[in-house]
Amino acid sequence: MDKALWHHPNFTKVNMFLCFKLQFKLENWPECVYWLDEIKRLFCPVKKSAIEYKRVNFYKALVEYKRGFEEEALKMLYLIENDDETLRKMINYSIDRIINKEEILDNKVF
């Protein structure tokens, strides 16, 4: 993925998320982390309570899980304060799947 692409004025947060999602499906974990960090840097408010910030952290936890770091992923998921109903459902679903050693289904988290 050409990293200079996101400097284009029409390259939005949605496009960046699609780049992350593609890299997630390709299991290219360093690129996943790169795109999440860029989304957080460019589009998330400074407040750590903002929903966008929490969602980026949620997806970072999924990347850690997919990389084989289950305990780290669980810690990250438990630390996200989830006052948003959709995010809360995604987090609870993911925690249950990790604990029960089941695959996390992409259609449940994207």
Number of C-alpha atoms within 10 A of each C-alpha: 7 5 8 7 11 16 9 8 7 9 11 15 17 10 12 17 18 13 17 22 18 14 18 20 11 11 14 14 17 11 17 23 19 13 22 22 16 17 20 19 12 11 13 19 13 10 9 12 13 14 17 16 20 22 20 20 19 23 23 20 25 26 21 18 18 16 13 11 13 19 14 14 24 20 12 17 24 15 12 19 14 20 12 12 9 10 18 15 14 17 23 14 15 25 20 13 14 18 11 9 10 10 10 17 11 10 6 10 16 9
